[in-house]
Amino acid sequence: MSCGKPIGHLWQEFKERTSKGEDSKKVLDELGLERYCCRAMFLGQVDTLELVNKFKKF
């Protein structure tokens, strides 16, 4: 469920700031993500790149 607003460019900053211990709500507010669909995309995201890289076929 998404409104279609482009938010991918904000992911790296969100990830860095929350990993440093900042509150997720505060970071989302400062990034300008007010809609519940945008906030849900960030809060529900799971980084699986490292896991997927273990199973390279080439």
C-alpha positions as CSV (number, residue, x, y, z in Angstrom):
1,M,0.0,0.0,0.0
2,S,1.6,3.2,-1.1
3,C,0.6,6.7,-2.3
4,G,3.4,6.6,-4.9
5,K,5.5,9.4,-3.4
6,P,9.2,8.9,-4.2
7,I,11.0,8.2,-0.9
8,G,13.9,5.9,-1.8
9,H,16.4,8.7,-1.7
10,L,15.7,9.2,2.0
11,W,16.4,5.6,3.1
12,Q,20.1,5.9,3.6
13,E,19.8,9.0,5.8
14,F,17.0,7.3,7.8
15,K,19.1,4.2,8.2
16,E,22.2,6.0,9.3
17,R,20.4,8.3,11.8
18,T,18.4,5.5,13.4
19,S,21.4,3.2,13.7
20,K,23.1,6.0,15.7
21,G,20.2,5.9,18.2
22,E,17.9,8.7,17.1
23,D,14.2,8.2,17.6
24,S,12.5,6.9,14.4
25,K,9.5,9.2,14.8
26,K,11.7,12.3,15.1
27,V,13.8,11.2,12.0
28,L,10.7,10.6,9.9
29,D,9.2,13.9,10.9
30,E,12.4,15.8,10.0
31,L,12.6,14.0,6.6
32,G,9.1,15.2,5.8
33,L,7.4,11.8,5.8
34,E,4.0,12.6,7.2
35,R,1.7,10.1,5.5
36,Y,1.2,6.7,7.2
37,C,2.0,4.8,4.0
38,C,5.5,6.4,3.7
39,R,6.2,5.9,7.3
40,A,5.1,2.3,7.1
41,M,7.5,1.7,4.2
42,F,10.4,2.8,6.2
43,L,9.5,1.2,9.5
44,G,8.6,-2.1,7.8
45,Q,11.7,-2.3,5.6
46,V,14.1,-5.2,6.3
47,D,17.6,-5.1,4.7
48,T,18.2,-8.5,3.2
49,L,21.0,-7.7,0.8
50,E,23.7,-9.4,2.9
51,L,21.5,-12.5,3.2
52,V,20.8,-12.7,-0.5
53,N,24.5,-12.1,-1.4
54,K,25.3,-15.5,0.2
55,F,23.4,-17.3,-2.6
56,K,25.0,-15.8,-5.7
57,K,24.8,-18.0,-8.8
58,F,27.8,-16.7,-10.6
